[in-house]
Amino acid sequence: MVRLKIPVIAFLGYLYQGDYSIPIKLADELKAKGLDVLDLSLGAMKAADILRILSPNKLIILTADKKGKKELRIYKPDDIENKISTWIDVISSMSAYYMDINSFLKVAKSLDVLPEDTTIIECEVELDEGIQLSEWGKECLELMKKKIIEYLGDYPTFSQG
């Protein structure tokens, strides 16, 4: 299996759901700078299959979730203990059109397609409906942008402007 040497930047987000669209807005900015950004919002199985094909060494996922504390979270995914119970959990709770970061991580880990070097950069959601970002969402978008610039500062396409 050939692995990509450059980091893969991916996002999981939802238009028309307020702050859940933060990753989409940042992905659009990154694309305008010439970076390829992978959309994981397609559903857990499709997204995991794309990762299987790309087989990256490093993955950075931009996402937004409502967990109760207004912050930018940066973390590594937890290991799964039992793949069978994880699959049962995923199948019983998966929605047809909406996939959260935890469902994606469970599927990707169960299928062994999530790179060991995976980082999640996640904004807290304050406003969860509409097309606008909350004031916090706008601030968190800027924080997320600064963090991704730190991660990619030596990536030639990004530093060109």
C-alpha positions as CSV (number, residue, x, y, z in Angstrom):
1,M,0.0,0.0,0.0
2,V,1.4,3.4,-1.0
3,R,0.7,6.1,1.5
4,L,0.5,9.9,0.7
5,K,3.4,11.8,2.1
6,I,1.6,15.2,2.5
7,P,-1.0,15.7,5.2
8,V,-4.6,15.2,4.1
9,I,-6.9,18.0,5.3
10,A,-10.5,17.0,5.6
11,F,-13.6,18.6,6.9
12,L,-17.0,17.5,8.3
13,G,-19.6,20.2,8.3
14,Y,-23.1,21.1,7.4
15,L,-24.5,24.1,5.5
16,Y,-27.6,25.9,6.9
17,Q,-26.8,24.7,10.4
18,G,-25.1,27.8,11.9
19,D,-21.7,27.1,13.5
20,Y,-21.7,23.6,12.1
21,S,-20.7,25.2,8.8
22,I,-17.4,26.6,10.2
23,P,-15.4,23.8,8.7
24,I,-17.0,24.3,5.3
25,K,-16.2,28.0,5.4
26,L,-12.5,27.3,6.2
27,A,-12.3,24.6,3.6
28,D,-13.5,27.1,1.0
29,E,-10.7,29.5,2.1
30,L,-8.1,26.7,2.0
31,K,-9.3,25.7,-1.5
32,A,-9.0,29.3,-2.7
33,K,-5.3,29.1,-1.5
34,G,-4.8,26.1,-3.8
35,L,-5.1,23.3,-1.2
36,D,-7.1,20.2,-1.8
37,V,-9.5,19.6,1.1
38,L,-11.4,16.3,1.4
39,D,-15.2,16.4,2.3
40,L,-16.0,13.8,4.9
41,S,-19.6,14.9,5.2
42,L,-20.6,12.4,2.6
43,G,-21.4,9.7,5.2
44,A,-19.2,7.5,7.3
45,M,-18.9,4.6,4.9
46,K,-18.1,6.7,1.8
47,A,-15.6,8.8,3.8
48,A,-13.9,5.8,5.2
49,D,-13.7,4.2,1.7
50,I,-12.1,7.4,0.4
51,L,-9.5,7.3,3.2
52,R,-8.8,3.6,2.4
53,I,-8.1,4.6,-1.2
54,L,-5.9,7.7,-0.3
55,S,-4.2,5.9,2.5
56,P,-2.6,9.1,4.0
57,N,0.1,9.1,6.7
58,K,-1.3,12.2,8.3
59,L,-4.9,13.4,8.5
60,I,-6.2,16.7,9.9
61,I,-10.0,16.8,10.3
62,L,-11.8,20.2,10.7
63,T,-15.1,19.9,12.4
64,A,-17.6,21.5,14.7
65,D,-19.7,19.9,17.5
66,K,-21.8,20.8,20.5
67,K,-20.1,19.6,23.6
68,G,-20.8,22.4,26.1
69,K,-17.6,24.4,26.4
70,K,-16.9,27.4,24.2
71,E,-13.5,26.5,22.9
72,L,-11.4,25.3,20.0
73,R,-10.5,21.7,20.8
74,I,-7.5,19.9,19.3
75,Y,-7.3,16.2,20.0
76,K,-6.3,12.7,18.8
77,P,-9.1,10.1,18.4
78,D,-9.4,7.4,21.1
79,D,-8.7,3.8,20.2
80,I,-11.7,1.6,20.0
81,E,-11.9,-1.4,22.3
82,N,-14.4,-3.7,20.6
83,K,-15.0,-3.5,16.9
84,I,-18.2,-5.5,17.0
85,S,-19.9,-3.4,19.7
86,T,-18.6,-0.3,17.9
87,W,-20.4,-1.4,14.6
88,I,-23.6,-2.1,16.5
89,D,-23.4,1.4,18.0
90,V,-22.7,3.0,14.7
91,I,-25.5,1.1,12.8
92,S,-28.1,1.8,15.6
93,S,-27.4,5.5,15.8
94,M,-26.4,6.5,12.3
95,S,-28.7,9.0,10.5
96,A,-29.2,9.0,6.7
97,Y,-28.1,12.6,6.2
98,Y,-26.2,13.7,9.2
99,M,-22.9,12.2,10.4
100,D,-21.1,13.5,13.4
101,I,-17.3,13.2,14.0
102,N,-17.8,10.3,16.5
103,S,-19.7,8.2,14.0
104,F,-17.0,8.8,11.4
105,L,-14.2,8.0,13.7
106,K,-15.8,4.8,14.9
107,V,-16.3,3.6,11.3
108,A,-12.9,4.6,10.1
109,K,-11.2,3.0,13.1
110,S,-13.2,-0.2,12.8
111,L,-12.2,-0.5,9.1
112,D,-8.6,0.3,10.0
113,V,-8.4,3.3,7.6
114,L,-7.8,6.1,10.0
115,P,-4.1,7.0,10.0
116,E,-2.3,6.8,13.3
117,D,-1.3,10.4,12.9
118,T,-4.9,11.9,12.9
119,T,-5.6,15.3,14.5
120,I,-9.1,16.7,15.0
121,I,-9.5,20.5,15.2
122,E,-13.0,21.2,16.4
123,C,-15.0,24.3,17.1
124,E,-17.7,24.4,19.8
125,V,-21.1,25.0,18.2
126,E,-23.1,27.9,19.8
127,L,-25.7,28.5,17.0
128,D,-27.0,25.3,15.4
129,E,-29.4,26.6,12.8
130,G,-29.5,29.1,9.9
131,I,-26.9,30.3,7.5
132,Q,-25.0,32.7,9.7
133,L,-22.3,32.0,12.2
134,S,-22.6,33.2,15.8
135,E,-20.1,35.8,17.1
136,W,-18.4,32.9,18.8
137,G,-18.5,30.9,15.5
138,K,-16.7,33.7,13.7
139,E,-14.1,33.9,16.4
140,C,-13.6,30.1,16.4
141,L,-13.3,30.1,12.6
142,E,-10.3,32.5,13.0
143,L,-8.8,30.3,15.7
144,M,-9.2,27.2,13.6
145,K,-7.6,29.1,10.6
146,K,-4.6,30.1,12.7
147,K,-4.2,26.5,13.9
148,I,-4.3,25.1,10.4
149,I,-1.8,27.7,9.3
150,E,0.5,26.5,12.1
151,Y,0.2,22.9,11.0
152,L,0.8,23.8,7.3
153,G,3.2,26.7,7.6
154,D,5.9,24.8,5.6
155,Y,3.5,23.5,3.0
156,P,4.6,25.4,-0.1
157,T,1.2,26.1,-1.7
158,F,-0.3,27.5,1.5
159,S,2.6,29.8,2.3
160,Q,2.5,31.3,-1.3
161,G,-0.6,33.3,-0.4
